[in-house]
Amino acid sequence: MKEVTTNGVLAALEGVDHLHVTKEDFSTDLSKLGMDSIMFIGIVVALEEAFDCEFPDAKLLPTEMKTIQDMVDVLQELYEEQIR
C-alpha cells in the first residue's frame, strides 16, 4: 500500500466522472457534492487503485463513509496497520 497524501487523494479523484473535489471539500457530505451510488463505487475503486489497497467490506457503505475525509481516515488506518 502507498502512503496516503492529500495530493494523492486529489489525483485519484480526478478520474471519477462528475466529481470535482478540492481539499476544502474533504469534510463535505458527499451527497451535497452530487454523489450517488455509482459515484460512490467510482470513488472507492479510484482510491483502492491509487493506494493499492482494499477497503474493508464493513466500510463499503455510503453511511460509513459520508465524506472524502472518512475515506482518507480509513486509508490511513490501513496504511498504519501495514507499516506496524
VENPEBEL-V801888 format. One record per residue. SS is DSSP state (A for helix, B for strand, O for the rest). OMEGA is omega as a letter, one per 30 degrees, with the letter a starting at -180 (none if undefined). Layout:
ss;omega
SS;OMEGA
SS;OMEGA
This chain:
ss;omega
O;l
O;l
O;a
O;l
O;l
A;l
A;l
A;l
A;l
A;l
A;l
A;a
A;l
O;a
O;a
O;a
O;l
O;l
O;l
O;a
O;l
O;l
A;a
A;a
A;a
O;a
O;l
O;l
O;a
A;l
A;l
A;l
A;l
O;a
O;l
O;a
A;l
A;l
A;l
A;l
A;l
A;l
A;a
A;a
A;a
A;l
A;l
A;l
A;a
A;a
A;l
O;a
O;l
O;l
O;l
O;a
A;a
A;a
A;a
O;l
O;l
O;l
O;l
O;a
O;a
O;a
O;l
A;l
A;l
A;l
A;l
A;l
A;l
A;l
A;a
A;l
A;l
A;l
A;a
A;l
A;a
A;a
A;l
O;none
